[in-house]
């Protein structure tokens, strides 16, 4: 006779010679546990996953397209809700803000330029407004352009964090 994973070994040893009622009770508990897992844990695994794609731009910044040497490929259908950019305190711009654009398959996701993420002169981080293009599909590619740099110190070592959500459903298998 087998018992579920919740029954400690020493209790199993005591039940080996136990009554059929005890064994039936333990099997019922085990079955109820598996039913609970299927009904509640399964529901927990369905929901929204928050993901962040990170593209680094290493070194002193300059105005350029495809500022990060790689494009990131999207692995599932997702919705982009914001872009956060940051630099270390030693990489802060002076004189003007750093402004960044994110491209999906080579086209901006910020057709409203005022929504593009920026780091104010002397700052170390900034969050975008809502992108105009928010739907990303599997195999789409993300790239980064640096549209503006500081007029004194350009800024350096930029990190672009593209924040998305995806609906997931992970099937439970027993």
Contact map, one row per residue, 1 for C-alpha under 8 A:
111000000000000000000000000000000000000000000000000000000000000000000000000000000000000000000000000000000000000000000000000000000000000000000000000000000000000000000000000000
111100000000000000000000000000000000000000000000000000000000000000000000000000000000000000000000000000000000000000000000000000000000000000000000000000000000000000000000000000
111110100000000000000000011001000000000000000000000000000000000000000000000000000000000000000000000000000000000000000000000000000000000000000000000000000000000000000000000000
011111100000000000000000001001000000000000000000000000000000000000000000000000000000000000000000000000000000000000000000000000000000000000000000000000000000000000000000000000
001111110000000000000000000001000000000000000000000000000000000000000000000000000000000000000000000000000000000000000000000000000000000000000000000000000000000000000000000000
000111110000000000000000000001000000000000000000000000000000000000000000000000000000000000000000000000000000000000000000000000000000000000000000000000000000000000000000000000
001111111011000000000000010000000000000000000000000000000000000000000000000000000000000000000000000000000000000000000000000000000000000000000000000000000000000000000000000000
000011111111000000000000000000000000000000000000000000000000000000000000000000000000000000000000000000000000000000000000000000000000000000000000000000000000000000000000000000
000000111111100000000000000000000000000000000000000000000000000000000000000000000000000000000000000000000000000000000000000000000000000000000000000000000000000000000000000000
000000011111110000000000000000000000000000000000000000000000000000000000000000000000000000000000000000000000000000000000000000000000000000000000000000000000000000000000000000
000000111111111000000000000000000000000000000000000000000000000000000000000000000000000000000000000000000000000000000000000000000000000000000000000000000000000000000000000000
000000111111111100000000000000000000000000000000000000000000000000000000000000000000000000000000000000000000000000000000000000000000000000000000000000000000000000000000000000
000000001111111100000000000000000000000000000000000000000000000000000000000000000000000000000000000000000000000000000000000000000000000000000000000000000000000000000000000000
000000000111111111000000000000000000000000000000000000000000000000000000000000000000000000000000000000000000000000000000000000000000000000000000000000000000000000000000000000
000000000011111111100110000000000000000000000000000000000000000000000000000000000000000000000000000000000000000000000000000000000000000000000000000000000000000000000000000000
000000000001111111000000000000000000000000000000000000000000000000000000000000000000000000000000000000000000000000000000000000000000000000000000000000000000000000000000000000
000000000000011111100000000000000000000000000000000000000000000000000000000000000000000000000000000000000000000000000000000000000000000000000000000000000000000000000000000000
000000000000011111110110000000000000000000000000000000000000000000000000000000000000000000000000000000000000000000000000000000000000000000000000000000000000000000000000000000
000000000000001011111110000000000000000000000000000000000000000000000000000000000000000000000000000000000000000000000000000000000000000000000000000000000000000000000000000000
000000000000000001111111000000000000000000000000000000000000000000000000000000000000000000000000000000000000000000000000000000000000000000000000000000000000000000000000000000
000000000000000000111111100000000000000000000000000000000000000000000000000000000000000000000000000000000000000000000000000000000000000000000000000000000000000000000000000000
000000000000001001111111110000000000000000000000000000000000000000000000000000000000000000000000000000000000000000000000000000000000000000000000000000000000000000000000000000
000000000000001001111111111000000000000000000000000000000000000000000000000000000000000000000000000000000000000000000000000000000000000000000000000000000000000000000000000000
000000000000000000011111111100000000000000000000000000000000000000000000000000000000000000000000000000000000000000000000000000000000000000000000000000000000000000000000000000
000000000000000000001111111110000000000000000000000000000000000000000000000000000000000000000000000000000000000000000000000000000000000000000000000000000000000000000000000000
001000100000000000000111111111000000000000000000000000000000000000000000000000000000000000000000000000000000000000000000000000000000000000000000000000000000000000000000000000
001100000000000000000011111111100000000000000000000000000000000000000000000000000000000000000000000000000000000000000000000000000000000000000000000000000000000000000000000000
000000000000000000000001111111110000000000000000000000000000000000000000000000000000000000000000000000000000000000000000000000000000000000000000000000000000000000000000000000
000000000000000000000000111111111000000000000000000000000000000000000000000000000000000000000000000000000000000000000000000000000000000000000000000000000000000000000000000000
001111000000000000000000011111111100000000000000000000000000000000000000000000000000000000000000000000000000000000000000000000000000000000000000000000000000000000000000000000
000000000000000000000000001111111110000000000000000000000000000000000000000000000000000000000000000000000000000000000000000000000000000000000000000000000000000000000000000000
000000000000000000000000000111111111000000000000000000000000000000000000000000000000000000000000000000000000000000000000000000000000000000000000000000000000000000000000000000
000000000000000000000000000011111111100000000000000000000000000000000000000000000000000000000000000000000000000000000000000000000000000000000000000000000000000000000000000000
000000000000000000000000000001111111110000000000000000000000000000000000000000000000000000000000000000000000000000000000000000000000000000000000000000000000000000000000000000
000000000000000000000000000000111111111000000000000000000000000000000000000000000000000000000000000000000000000000000000000000000000000000000000000000000000000000000000000000
000000000000000000000000000000011111111110000000000000000000000000000000000000000000000000000000000000000000000000000000000000000000000000000000000000000000000000000000000000
000000000000000000000000000000001111111111000000000000000000000000000000000000000000000000000000000000000000000000000000000000000000000000000000000000000000000000000000000000
000000000000000000000000000000000111111111000000000000000000000000000000000000000000000000000000000000000000000000000000000000000000000000000000000000000000000000000000000100
000000000000000000000000000000000011111111100000000000000000000000000000000000000000000000000000000000000000000000000000000000000000000000000000000000000000000000000000000000
000000000000000000000000000000000001111111110000000000000000000000000000000000000000000000000000000000000000000000000000000000000000000000000000000000000000000000000000000000
000000000000000000000000000000000001111111111000000000000000000000000000000000000000000000000000000000000000000000000000000000000000000000000000000000000000000000000000000000
000000000000000000000000000000000000111111111100000000000000000000000000000000000000000000000000000000000000000000000000000000000000000000000000000000000000000000000000011100
000000000000000000000000000000000000001111111100000000000000000000000000000000000000000000000000000000000000000000000000000000000000000000000000000000000000000000000000000000
000000000000000000000000000000000000000111111110000000000000000000000000000000000000000000000000000000000000000000000000000000000000000000000000000000000000000000000000000000
000000000000000000000000000000000000000011111110000000000000000000000000000000000000000000000000000000000000000000000000000000000000000000000000000000000000000000000001111000
000000000000000000000000000000000000000001111111000000000000000000000000000000000000000000000000000000000000000000000000000000000000000000000000000000000000000000000011110000
000000000000000000000000000000000000000000011111100000000000000000000000000000000000000000000000000000000000000000000000000000000000000000000000000000000000000000000011100000
000000000000000000000000000000000000000000000111110000000000000000000000000000000000000000000000000000000000000000000000000000000000000000000000000000000000000000001111000000
000000000000000000000000000000000000000000000011111000000000000000000000000000000000000000000000000000000000000000000000000000000000000000000000000000000000000000001111000000
000000000000000000000000000000000000000000000001111100000000000000000000000000000000000000000000000000000000000000000000000000000000000000000000000000000000000000111100000000
000000000000000000000000000000000000000000000000111110000000000000000000000000000000000000000000000000000000000000000000000000000000000000000000000000000000000000111100000000
000000000000000000000000000000000000000000000000011111000000000000000000000000000000000000000000000000000000000000000000000000000000000000000000000000000000000011110000000000
000000000000000000000000000000000000000000000000001111100000000000000001000000000000000000000000000000000000000000000000000000000000000000000000000000000000000011100000000000
000000000000000000000000000000000000000000000000000111110000000000000000000000000000000000000000000000000000000000000000000000000000000000000000000000000000001111000000000000
000000000000000000000000000000000000000000000000000011111000000000010101000000000000000000000000000000000000000000000000000000000000000000000011000000000000001110000000000000
000000000000000000000000000000000000000000000000000001111100000000010000000000000000000000000000000000000000000000000000000000000000000000000000000000000000111100000000000000
000000000000000000000000000000000000000000000000000000111110100000111000000000000000000000000000000000000000000000000000000000000000000000000000000000000001111100000000000000
000000000000000000000000000000000000000000000000000000011111100000010000000000000000000000000000000000000000000000000000000000000000000000000000000000000001110000000000000000
000000000000000000000000000000000000000000000000000000001111100000000000000000000000000000000000000000000000000000000000000000000000000000000000000000000001110000000000000000
000000000000000000000000000000000000000000000000000000000111110000000000000000000000000000100000000000000000000000000000000000000000000000000000000000000111100000000000000000
000000000000000000000000000000000000000000000000000000001111111000000000000000000000000000000000000000000000000000000000000000000000000000000000010010000111110000000000000000
000000000000000000000000000000000000000000000000000000000001111100000000000000000000000000000000000000000000000000000000000000000000000000000000010110000100000000000000000000
000000000000000000000000000000000000000000000000000000000000111110000000000000000000000000000000000000000000000000000000000000000000000000000000111110000000000000000000000000
000000000000000000000000000000000000000000000000000000000000011111100000000000000000000000000000000000000000000000000000000000000000000000000000111000000000000000000000000000
000000000000000000000000000000000000000000000000000000000000001111100000000000000000000000000000000000000000000000000000000000000000000000000001111000000000000000000000000000
000000000000000000000000000000000000000000000000000000000000000111111100000000000000000000000000000000000000000000000000000000000000000000000011110000000000000000000000000000
000000000000000000000000000000000000000000000000000000001000000111111000000000000000000000000000000000000000000000000000000000000000000000000011110000000000000000000000000000
000000000000000000000000000000000000000000000000000000111100000001111110000000000000000000000000000000000000000000000000000000000000000000000011100000000000000000000000000000
000000000000000000000000000000000000000000000000000000001000000001111110000000000000000000000000000000000000000000000000000000000000000000000000000000000000000000000000000000
000000000000000000000000000000000000000000000000000000100000000001011111000000000000000000000000000000000000000000000000000000000000000000000010000000000000000000000000000000
000000000000000000000000000000000000000000000000000000000000000000011111100000000000000000000000000000000000000000000000000000000000000000001110000000000000000000000000000000
000000000000000000000000000000000000000000000000000010100000000000000111110000000000000000000000000000000000000000000000000000000000000000001110000000000000000000000000000000
000000000000000000000000000000000000000000000000000000000000000000000011111000000000000000000000000000000000000000000000000000000000000001111100000000000000000000000000000000
000000000000000000000000000000000000000000000000000000000000000000000001111110000000000000000000000000000000000000000000000000000000000111111100000000000000000000000000000000
000000000000000000000000000000000000000000000000000000000000000000000000111110000000000000000000000000000000000000000000000000000000000011100000000000000000000000000000000000
000000000000000000000000000000000000000000000000000000000000000000000000011111000000000000000000000000000000000000000000000000000000000111100000000000000000000000000100000000
000000000000000000000000000000000000000000000000000000000000000000000000011111100000000000000000000000000000000000000000000000000000001111000000000000000000000000000100000000
000000000000000000000000000000000000000000000000000000000000000000000000000111110000000000000000000000000000000000000000000000000000001110000000000000000000000000011110000000
000000000000000000000000000000000000000000000000000000000000000000000000000011111000000000000000000000000000000000000000000000000000011100000000000000000000000000011100000000
000000000000000000000000000000000000000000000000000000000000000000000000000001111100000000000000000000000000000000000000000000000010111100000000000000000000000001111000000000
000000000000000000000000000000000000000000000000000000000000000000000000000000111110000000000000000000000000000000000000000000000110010000000000000000000000000000111000000000
000000000000000000000000000000000000000000000000000000000000000000000000000000011111000000000000000000000000000000000000000000111110000000000000000000000000000001110000000000
000000000000000000000000000000000000000000000000000000000000000000000000000000001111100000000000000000000000000000001000000000111000000000000000000000000000000111100000000000
000000000000000000000000000000000000000000000000000000000000000000000000000000000111110000000000000000000000000000001000000011110000000000000000000000000000000111100000000000
000000000000000000000000000000000000000000000000000000000000000000000000000000000011111000000000000000000000000000001110000011100000000000000000000000000000011110000000000000
000000000000000000000000000000000000000000000000000000000000000000000000000000000001111100000000000000000000000000000010000111000000000000000000000000000000011100000000000000
000000000000000000000000000000000000000000000000000000000000000000000000000000000000111111110000000000000000000000000000000110000000000000000000000000000011111000000000000000
000000000000000000000000000000000000000000000000000000000000000000000000000000000000011111110000000000000000000000000000000100000000000000000000000000000001110000000000000000
000000000000000000000000000000000000000000000000000000000000000000000000000000000000001111110000000000000000000000000000001100000000000000000000000000000000000000000000000000
000000000000000000000000000000000000000000000000000000000000000000000000000000000000001111110000000000000000000000000000000000000000000000000000000000000001000000000000000000
000000000000000000000000000000000000000000000000000000000001000000000000000000000000001111111000000000000000000000000000000100000000000000000000000000000011110000000000000000
000000000000000000000000000000000000000000000000000000000000000000000000000000000000001111111100000000000000000000000000111100000000000000000000000000001111000000000000000000
000000000000000000000000000000000000000000000000000000000000000000000000000000000000000000111111110000000000000000000011111000000000000000000000000011111111000000000000000000
000000000000000000000000000000000000000000000000000000000000000000000000000000000000000000011111100000000000000000000000110000000000000000000000000001111110000000000000000000
000000000000000000000000000000000000000000000000000000000000000000000000000000000000000000001111100000000000000000000000100000000000000000000000000001111000000000000000000000
000000000000000000000000000000000000000000000000000000000000000000000000000000000000000000001111110000000000000000000001100000000000000000000000000011110000000000000000000000
000000000000000000000000000000000000000000000000000000000000000000000000000000000000000000001111111000000000000000000111100000000000000000000000000111000000000000000000000000
000000000000000000000000000000000000000000000000000000000000000000000000000000000000000000001001111100000000000000000111100000000000000000000000011111000110000000000000000000
000000000000000000000000000000000000000000000000000000000000000000000000000000000000000000000000111110000000000000011110000000000000000000000000011110000000000000000000000000
000000000000000000000000000000000000000000000000000000000000000000000000000000000000000000000000011111000000000000011100000000000000000000000001111100000000000000000000000000
000000000000000000000000000000000000000000000000000000000000000000000000000000000000000000000000001111100001110000011000000000000000000000000001111000000000000000000000000000
000000000000000000000000000000000000000000000000000000000000000000000000000000000000000000000000000111110001110000000000000000000000000000000111100000000000000000000000000000
000000000000000000000000000000000000000000000000000000000000000000000000000000000000000000000000000011111111100000000000000000000000000000001111100000000000000000000000000000
000000000000000000000000000000000000000000000000000000000000000000000000000000000000000000000000000001111111100000000000000000000000000100011110000000000000000000000000000000
000000000000000000000000000000000000000000000000000000000000000000000000000000000000000000000000000000111110000000000000000000000000000000011110000000000000000000000000000000
000000000000000000000000000000000000000000000000000000000000000000000000000000000000000000000000000000111111000000000000000000000000000000001110000000000000000000000000000000
000000000000000000000000000000000000000000000000000000000000000000000000000000000000000000000000000000111111100000000000000000000000000000000000000000000000000000000000000000
000000000000000000000000000000000000000000000000000000000000000000000000000000000000000000000000000011110111111000000000000000000000100000000000000000000000000000000000000000
000000000000000000000000000000000000000000000000000000000000000000000000000000000000000000000000000011110011111000000000000000000011110000000000000000000000000000000000000000
000000000000000000000000000000000000000000000000000000000000000000000000000000000000000000000000000011000001111110110000000000000011100000000000000000000000000000000000000000
000000000000000000000000000000000000000000000000000000000000000000000000000000000000000000000000000000000001111110000000000000000011100000000000000000000000000000000000000000
000000000000000000000000000000000000000000000000000000000000000000000000000000000000000000000000000000000000011111110000000000000011000000000000000000000000000000000000000000
000000000000000000000000000000000000000000000000000000000000000000000000000000000000000000000000000000000000011111110000000000000000000000000000000000000000000000000000000000
000000000000000000000000000000000000000000000000000000000000000000000000000000000000000000000000000000000000000111110000000000001000000000000000000000000000000000000000000000
000000000000000000000000000000000000000000000000000000000000000000000000000000000000000000000000000000000000010111111000000000011110000000000000000000000000000000000000000000
000000000000000000000000000000000000000000000000000000000000000000000000000000000000000000000000001110000000010111111100000000011010000000000000000000000000000000000000000000
000000000000000000000000000000000000000000000000000000000000000000000000000000000011100000000000001110000000000000111110000001111000000000000000000000000000000000000000000000
000000000000000000000000000000000000000000000000000000000000000000000000000000000000100000000000111100000000000000011111000011110000000000000000000000000000000000000000000000
000000000000000000000000000000000000000000000000000000000000000000000000000000000000110000001000111000000000000000001111101111000000000000000000000000000000000000000000000000
000000000000000000000000000000000000000000000000000000000000000000000000000000000000000000001001110000000000000000000111111111000000000000000000000000000000000000000000000000
000000000000000000000000000000000000000000000000000000000000000000000000000000000000000000011111110000000000000000000011111000000000000000000000000001000000000000000000000000
000000000000000000000000000000000000000000000000000000000000000000000000000000000000000000011100000000000000000000000001111100000000000000000000000000000000000000000000000000
000000000000000000000000000000000000000000000000000000000000000000000000000000000000000010011000000000000000000000000011111110000000000000000000000000000000000000000000000000
000000000000000000000000000000000000000000000000000000000000000000000000000000000000011110110000000000000000000000000011011111000000000000000000000000000000000000000000000000
000000000000000000000000000000000000000000000000000000000000000000000000000000000001111000000000000000000000000000000111001111100000000000000000000000000000000000000000000000
000000000000000000000000000000000000000000000000000000000000000000000000000000000001110000000000000000000000000000001111000111110000000000000000000000000000000000000000000000
000000000000000000000000000000000000000000000000000000000000000000000000000000000111100000000000000000000000000000001100000011111000000000000000000000000000000000000000000000
000000000000000000000000000000000000000000000000000000000000000000000000000000000111000000000000000000000000000000111100000001111110000000000000000000000000000000000000000000
000000000000000000000000000000000000000000000000000000000000000000000000000000000110000000000000000000000000000001111000000000111110000000000000000000000000000000000000000000
000000000000000000000000000000000000000000000000000000000000000000000000000000001100000000000000000000000000000000100000000000011111000000000000000000000000000000000000000000
000000000000000000000000000000000000000000000000000000000000000000000000000000011100000000000000000000000000111100110000000000011111110000000000000000000000000000000000000000
000000000000000000000000000000000000000000000000000000000000000000000000000000000000000000000000000000000000111100000000000000000111110000000000000000000000000000000000000000
000000000000000000000000000000000000000000000000000000000000000000000000000000010000000000000000000000000001111000000000000000000011111000000000000000000000000000000000000000
000000000000000000000000000000000000000000000000000000000000000000000000000000111000000000000000000000000000100000000000000000000011111100000000000000000000000000000000000000
000000000000000000000000000000000000000000000000000000000000000000000000000011110000000000000000000000000000000000000000000000000000111110000000000000000000000000000000000000
000000000000000000000000000000000000000000000000000000000000000000000000010111110000000000000000000000010000000000000000000000000000011111010000000000000000000000000000000000
000000000000000000000000000000000000000000000000000000000000000000000000011111000000000000000000000000000000000000000000000000000000001111110000000000000000000000000000000000
000000000000000000000000000000000000000000000000000000000000000000000000111110000000000000000000000000000000000000000000000000000000000111110000000000000000000000000000000000
000000000000000000000000000000000000000000000000000000000000000000000000111100000000000000000000000000000000000000000000000000000000000011111000000000000000000000000000000000
000000000000000000000000000000000000000000000000000000000000000000000000110000000000000000000000000000011000000000000000000000000000000111111100000000000000000000000000000000
000000000000000000000000000000000000000000000000000000000000000000000011110000000000000000000000000000111100000000000000000000000000000000111110000000000000000000000000000000
000000000000000000000000000000000000000000000000000000000000000000000011110000000000000000000000000001111100000000000000000000000000000000011111000000000000000000000000000000
000000000000000000000000000000000000000000000000000000100000000001110111000000000000000000000000000001111100000000000000000000000000000000001111100000000000000000000000000000
000000000000000000000000000000000000000000000000000000100000000011110000000000000000000000000000000111100000000000000000000000000000000000000111110000000000000100000000000000
000000000000000000000000000000000000000000000000000000000000001111110000000000000000000000000000000111100000000000000000000000000000000000000011111000000000000000000000000000
000000000000000000000000000000000000000000000000000000000000111111100000000000000000000000000000011110000000000000000000000000000000000000000001111110000000000000000000000000
000000000000000000000000000000000000000000000000000000000000001110000000000000000000000000000000011110000000000000000000000000000000000000000000111110000000000000000000000000
000000000000000000000000000000000000000000000000000000000000011000000000000000000000000000000000111100000000000000000000000000000000000000000000011111000000000000000000000000
000000000000000000000000000000000000000000000000000000000000111000000000000000000000000000001001111000000000000000000000000000000000000000000000011111100110000000000000000000
000000000000000000000000000000000000000000000000000000000000000000000000000000000000000000001111110000000000000000000000100000000000000000000000000111111110000000000000000000
000000000000000000000000000000000000000000000000000000000000000000000000000000000000000000001111000000000000000000000000000000000000000000000000000011111100000000000000000000
000000000000000000000000000000000000000000000000000000000000000000000000000000000000000000001111000000000000000000000000000000000000000000000000000001111100000000000000000000
000000000000000000000000000000000000000000000000000000000000000000000000000000000000000000011110000000000000000000000000000000000000000000000000000001111110000000000000000000
000000000000000000000000000000000000000000000000000000000001110000000000000000000000000000011100010000000000000000000000000000000000000000000000000011111111000000000000000000
000000000000000000000000000000000000000000000000000000000001100000000000000000000000001000111100010000000000000000000000000000000000000000000000000011001111110000000000000000
000000000000000000000000000000000000000000000000000000001111100000000000000000000000001101111000000000000000000000000000000000000000000000000000000000000111110000000000000000
000000000000000000000000000000000000000000000000000000011111100000000000000000000000001100100000000000000000000000000000000000000000000000000000000000000011111000000000000000
000000000000000000000000000000000000000000000000000000011110100000000000000000000000111100100000000000000000000000000000000000000000000000000000000000000011111100000000000000
000000000000000000000000000000000000000000000000000001111000000000000000000000000000111000000000000000000000000000000000000000000000000000000000000000000000111110000000000000
000000000000000000000000000000000000000000000000000001111000000000000000000000000011110000000000000000000000000000000000000000000000000000000001000000000000011111000000000000
000000000000000000000000000000000000000000000000000111100000000000000000000000000011100000000000000000000000000000000000000000000000000000000000000000000000001111100000000000
000000000000000000000000000000000000000000000000000111000000000000000000000000010111000000000000000000000000000000000000000000000000000000000000000000000000000111110000000000
000000000000000000000000000000000000000000000000011110000000000000000000000000011111000000000000000000000000000000000000000000000000000000000000000000000000000011111000000000
000000000000000000000000000000000000000000000000011100000000000000000000000001111100000000000000000000000000000000000000000000000000000000000000000000000000000001111100000000
000000000000000000000000000000000000000000000001111000000000000000000000000001111000000000000000000000000000000000000000000000000000000000000000000000000000000000111110000000
000000000000000000000000000000000000000000000001111000000000000000000000000111100000000000000000000000000000000000000000000000000000000000000000000000000000000000011111000000
000000000000000000000000000000000000000000000111100000000000000000000000000001000000000000000000000000000000000000000000000000000000000000000000000000000000000000001111100000
000000000000000000000000000000000000000000001111100000000000000000000000000000000000000000000000000000000000000000000000000000000000000000000000000000000000000000000111110000
000000000000000000000000000000000000000000001110000000000000000000000000000000000000000000000000000000000000000000000000000000000000000000000000000000000000000000000011111000
000000000000000000000000000000000000000001001100000000000000000000000000000000000000000000000000000000000000000000000000000000000000000000000000000000000000000000000001111100
000000000000000000000000000000000000000001001000000000000000000000000000000000000000000000000000000000000000000000000000000000000000000000000000000000000000000000000000111110
000000000000000000000000000000000000010001000000000000000000000000000000000000000000000000000000000000000000000000000000000000000000000000000000000000000000000000000000011111
000000000000000000000000000000000000000000000000000000000000000000000000000000000000000000000000000000000000000000000000000000000000000000000000000000000000000000000000001111
000000000000000000000000000000000000000000000000000000000000000000000000000000000000000000000000000000000000000000000000000000000000000000000000000000000000000000000000000111
